[in-house]
Amino acid sequence: MQRAFKTIALIGKYKSPEIAEPLLKLGRFLEERKVRVLLDKLTASHIGDCPYPVLTLEELGKQADLAIVIGGDGTMLNIARTFAPHDVALVGVNQGRLGFLTDISIDTMFDTIGAMLDGEFVIEARMLLHGEIFRAAQRLFDVLAFNDAVVSKGLKGSMIEFEVRIDGQFVYNQRADGLIVATPTGSTAYALSAGGPIVHPSLSVIALVPVCPHTLSNRPIVISSDSTVEIIVRGADDPHAHFDSHSHFDLQEGDRIVLRRHAHGISLLHPAGHRYYGMLREKLNWNRD
């Protein structure tokens, strides 16, 4: 079923003044299509005299049917975390090279977005991770991740030692530089460079990818997204947890990182004709001379 978009939020890359001109042009284009246009508060700070209502991201999430994000994949990650509870679909416009999430060129955005407003688009449902960090019985941290959660050794050089449990069952003890717990979206991010599998976004799974494990037989594993992953820090000089490389937490020995699928997902809209494998060929330079 195609969705009708009556209210659209425009969001630009943070601290990027060059988005002002294309964003305002896009706003005028949308108004001509009888769409109500709203603007993100941080984006508006680069616009000057803004002709559209300016709201916070939380307020946009409550009012918009669709958000068009001009920037890169990093900007999309941040917006997805904020909008997931609000059922706001996302469209990504890239200023430079096309990304895994922002796959519309700024040079063709009017034709492409116009067609999407006419119902010519492909919907992808993407999952997020909900992460919690406990010290003894106290919950110290609560966060969402669109790509991945990473437990790492920090900067002091020695490996981190950790225990992994899945649905309460002991899996292994490991010494490594870290462990990546990735969504299908995050399988083409840090997890890919660590030797993890590329996971199609339609799959409802979570990938666990060790980073430079001391035991070479320790390989990436893929589990159901209904599972709960628990990582317990057993030893490290300077351990850290990172979520989408955006939210960070300094860990201590005995801390527990608990990860499960978030109750809300996010809908990404792509132009008609979008093909995931074609995007992989382009981004990863497959079958190129």
Secondary structure, 3 states (H helix, E strand, C coil): CCCCCCEEEEEECCCCHHHHHHHHHHHHHHHHCCCEEEEEHHHHCCCCCCCCCEECHHHHHHHCCEEEEEECHHHHHHHHHHHHHHCCEEEEEECCCCCCCCCEECCCHHHHHHHHHCCCEEEEEECCEEEEEEECCEEEEEEEECCEEEEECCCCCCCEEEEEEECCEEEEEEEECEEEEECCHHHHCHHHHCCCCCCCCCCCEEEEEEECCCCCCCCCEEEECCCCEEEEEEECCCCEEEECCCEEEECCCCCEEEEEECCCCEEEEEECCCCHHHHHHHHHCCCCC
